[in-house]
Amino acid sequence: MSAVAASLLDQPEVRFPLDLSVRIPKIRELYRSAIKNQWDPQTAIEWDQLDLRPFTQKQLEAARLYWSRRAWGEYGAISESPALQIRFCQERHPPDMRFFFTIRTQEESRHAEVCYLMAEKLGGYVKEPVQSAYQGSVSTHGVRKMALDPAITLEAIVASLVCAAEEIAFDVFDHLIKITKNPIANKIQRLVMRDEVRHCAFGWAYMERRAPEMSKKELAVVEEAVVTMIEKVELNGYHSAWLAPDSPASRAEVEADRLTYEAGLGATTEELEKPVFVASVKRIRKQMEPWGFTLKPFFHPKLGTI
């Protein structure tokens, strides 16, 4: 019977000697930029200017569900950041990464807060999916568990979480900013995207440093992790409800998105998002090619082969 791999939490702490020198300048600069560009969800949004009179009750119900769903995803990232921070410290990764992730945790917290506040303004935050069958698509991508598992390389985690999942989310944010008509909803999108730019840049800066130092076997592990993230998480509807397996639950979420989009309150539709998602996957594949591999084609019934 094989022994179970110990968690990083079971290993002795190795904090000292404490190294605070600059090792990855691009990431240290992201940290400095994050400090300069912090914002408060309570005061950065002109909440008193959110006029709900033009909207029907159905639109408001749909929009509060949409913004609640956005908050669920951000809540997951709040706990994901400290788990990775433990990994950075225990394995003595460059201090720039530890510095940056102290701020990333704050940023994910305010993203969750601003989505929660928007849902509250629209009629009340929804604590969980109305239909439990949809929970499998939005619950988690497993990064918190992976971050504390020494058997899973940090490069595989960063590449799959940041260079794949967060890049797809970033492209969707950019799309949403272009189509969201309500000024309050649009400003929320823009503020969140401003932070997400740094989150994505962190992943590429780290892998730019590490990929040339990695063996083919190590890179194969990274490739497998990215493929799993795209196939099992993104194409399962983690960020986009219309990609979730067809069911009454997912159809209800898609309908909520449609109503929210028509109201100009922040969502999009399958027809509009399809080309964005396809272009995002293709771009990620091309950006990863210098690492030494080409991601395989992906298939989804609603997208065909990408």
Rosetta blueprint (number, residue, H / E / L):
1 M L
2 S L
3 A L
4 V L
5 A L
6 A L
7 S L
8 L H
9 L H
10 D H
11 Q L
12 P L
13 E L
14 V L
15 R L
16 F L
17 P L
18 L L
19 D L
20 L L
21 S L
22 V L
23 R L
24 I L
25 P H
26 K H
27 I H
28 R H
29 E H
30 L H
31 Y H
32 R H
33 S H
34 A H
35 I H
36 K H
37 N L
38 Q L
39 W L
40 D L
41 P L
42 Q L
43 T L
44 A L
45 I L
46 E L
47 W H
48 D H
49 Q H
50 L L
51 D L
52 L L
53 R L
54 P L
55 F L
56 T L
57 Q H
58 K H
59 Q H
60 L H
61 E H
62 A H
63 A H
64 R H
65 L H
66 Y H
67 W H
68 S H
69 R H
70 R H
71 A H
72 W H
73 G H
74 E H
75 Y H
76 G H
77 A H
78 I H
79 S H
80 E H
81 S H
82 P H
83 A H
84 L H
85 Q H
86 I H
87 R H
88 F H
89 C H
90 Q H
91 E L
92 R L
93 H L
94 P L
95 P H
96 D H
97 M H
98 R H
99 F H
100 F H
101 F H
102 T H
103 I H
104 R H
105 T H
106 Q H
107 E H
108 E H
109 S H
110 R H
111 H H
112 A H
113 E H
114 V H
115 C H
116 Y H
117 L H
118 M H
119 A H
120 E H
121 K H
122 L L
123 G L
124 G L
125 Y L
126 V L
127 K L
128 E L
129 P L
130 V L
131 Q L
132 S H
133 A H
134 Y H
135 Q H
136 G H
137 S H
138 V H
139 S L
140 T L
141 H L
142 G L
143 V H
144 R H
145 K H
146 M H
147 A H
148 L L
149 D L
150 P L
151 A L
152 I L
153 T L
154 L H
155 E H
156 A H
157 I H
158 V H
159 A H
160 S H
161 L H
162 V H
163 C H
164 A H
165 A H
166 E H
167 E H
168 I H
169 A H
170 F H
171 D H
172 V H
173 F H
174 D H
175 H H
176 L H
177 I H
178 K H
179 I H
180 T L
181 K L
182 N L
183 P H
184 I H
185 A H
186 N H
187 K H
188 I H
189 Q H
190 R H
191 L H
192 V H
193 M H
194 R H
195 D H
196 E H
197 V H
198 R H
199 H H
200 C H
201 A H
202 F H
203 G H
204 W H
205 A H
206 Y H
207 M H
208 E H
209 R H
210 R H
211 A H
212 P H
213 E H
214 M L
215 S L
216 K H
217 K H
218 E H
219 L H
220 A H
221 V H
222 V H
223 E H
224 E H
225 A H
226 V H
227 V H
228 T H
229 M H
230 I H
231 E H
232 K H
233 V H
234 E H
235 L H
236 N H
237 G L
238 Y L
239 H L
240 S L
241 A H
242 W H
243 L H
244 A L
245 P L
246 D L
247 S L
248 P H
249 A H
250 S H
251 R H
252 A H
253 E H
254 V H
255 E H
256 A H
257 D H
258 R H
259 L H
260 T H
261 Y H
262 E H
263 A H
264 G L
265 L L
266 G L
267 A L
268 T L
269 T L
270 E H
271 E H
272 L H
273 E H
274 K H
275 P H
276 V H
277 F H
278 V H
279 A H
280 S H
281 V H
282 K H
283 R H
284 I H
285 R H
286 K H
287 Q H
288 M H
289 E H
290 P H
291 W H
292 G L
293 F L
294 T L
295 L L
296 K L
297 P L
298 F L
299 F E
300 H E
301 P L
302 K L
303 L L
304 G E
305 T E
306 I L
